[in-house]
């Protein structure tokens, strides 16, 4: 099941326009027909294009003078927004996404995690329909999956607010312990990338691990913790 993604534009902390990505691309600019309208004559006629594909939100820059920046790096082609924290259009417009392109119920997966297995920590992700499985044994990867599974379980039991998201600091502390502050920011992104790579190599959808704006969650139907 898919649902619309809310998009908001901010200038100097104030919302200047909003729209939804709902199965079709959203054009950003000050030209007639743009779904997200830029108000100033100094803004680009056609600034950027937003769309969803394979459970991810993408952006492409269309401007020749007012450039689009993702995490302060100018983009030069289609760029996924699922793992970024900051999107800037031109000099002073910030773009923010609200919502997710894929609901957790879209993934018929069961995640079983044990930290005290006979051969050490293990995480087993399996498709309950096809029986396809991904077994992960790397300590740091299992630790992250355990934290995400625990957050998912607390949501389902009504013990936590939100939608299953786990903050970067919580994850880093749980994975690296007291030394978590020594880890640079990119280490967490690398860890997520490696977990996704293992999942993909097993024939499952890596986007069941969703990361956005300093938070991560696991999109599965069932978790078991030991």
RAFEN-V434030 format. One record per residue. OMEGA is omega in degrees with one decimal (NA if undefined). D_LAST is the distance of its C-alpha to the last C-alpha in whole Angstrom. Layout:
OMEGA	D_LAST
OMEGA	D_LAST
This chain:
176.3	30
176.8	32
-177.9	33
175.0	36
177.6	35
178.5	37
178.5	39
174.1	41
179.9	44
168.8	45
-178.1	48
175.9	48
-178.2	45
177.4	47
179.0	46
175.3	48
177.8	47
179.8	44
177.3	43
170.5	41
-171.6	40
177.2	40
177.6	40
-177.9	43
176.6	44
-179.7	45
-179.8	48
178.9	48
179.2	51
177.9	55
173.7	56
-179.7	57
176.8	54
178.5	51
174.5	49
-169.3	48
173.5	51
-167.4	52
-171.3	55
176.7	57
178.4	59
178.4	58
-176.5	55
177.0	54
171.1	56
-173.4	53
-175.3	50
179.7	47
179.1	45
175.8	42
177.1	40
179.3	36
178.7	35
177.4	32
-179.1	30
174.8	32
-177.5	35
176.6	37
175.1	41
-179.3	44
-179.9	47
-171.7	50
176.1	52
-178.5	55
179.2	55
-172.2	52
177.3	49
-177.1	46
175.7	43
-173.9	39
175.4	38
174.9	41
179.7	42
180.0	45
-177.6	43
179.3	46
177.8	44
-174.6	41
177.2	38
179.2	35
-174.1	34
-177.2	30
-175.9	29
-179.3	32
-174.9	33
175.8	37
-178.2	39
177.1	43
-177.5	46
-174.5	49
-167.1	50
178.5	49
179.3	47
178.8	43
-179.1	41
176.4	38
176.6	35
-179.6	34
-176.0	31
179.3	29
-178.7	31
175.0	28
177.8	26
-178.3	22
178.7	23
-176.1	25
-178.9	22
-173.6	21
171.4	17
178.2	14
177.7	11
-176.9	8
173.3	6
177.4	5
-176.1	7
179.0	7
-178.1	8
179.4	12
-180.0	14
-179.2	12
178.9	10
172.1	10
180.0	10
175.4	12
-177.5	14
175.1	16
-174.5	19
178.9	19
-175.2	23
-176.6	24
179.1	21
-172.7	21
172.0	18
-179.9	18
-177.4	15
-176.4	15
178.6	15
-173.1	17
-177.5	15
-179.4	17
177.2	16
179.4	12
178.6	12
180.0	14
176.2	12
-179.8	9
179.3	12
178.4	14
179.1	11
177.5	11
177.9	14
-179.4	15
179.1	13
177.4	15
-177.4	18
179.4	17
177.5	17
-177.5	20
-177.7	19
177.8	20
176.1	23
-175.5	24
177.0	23
-178.2	19
176.7	21
-175.6	20
-178.8	22
-177.9	23
178.1	23
179.2	20
-177.7	19
179.3	21
-179.7	20
-178.2	16
-172.9	17
176.3	20
-174.6	20
-177.9	23
-172.9	25
-177.6	24
176.9	28
-179.5	29
177.4	27
-173.9	30
-174.6	29
-178.5	29
179.7	26
178.3	24
177.9	26
179.7	26
177.0	22
-179.4	22
-177.8	25
175.8	23
178.5	20
-178.8	22
177.0	24
-179.5	22
-179.7	21
-179.4	25
177.9	25
178.4	23
176.5	25
-176.0	23
-177.7	24
-178.9	23
171.1	24
168.0	21
-175.6	20
179.9	23
179.4	25
171.5	28
174.9	29
177.2	27
180.0	24
173.6	21
176.1	19
-176.6	17
179.7	19
-180.0	17
-172.1	17
173.9	14
174.2	10
-177.3	7
179.3	4
NA	0
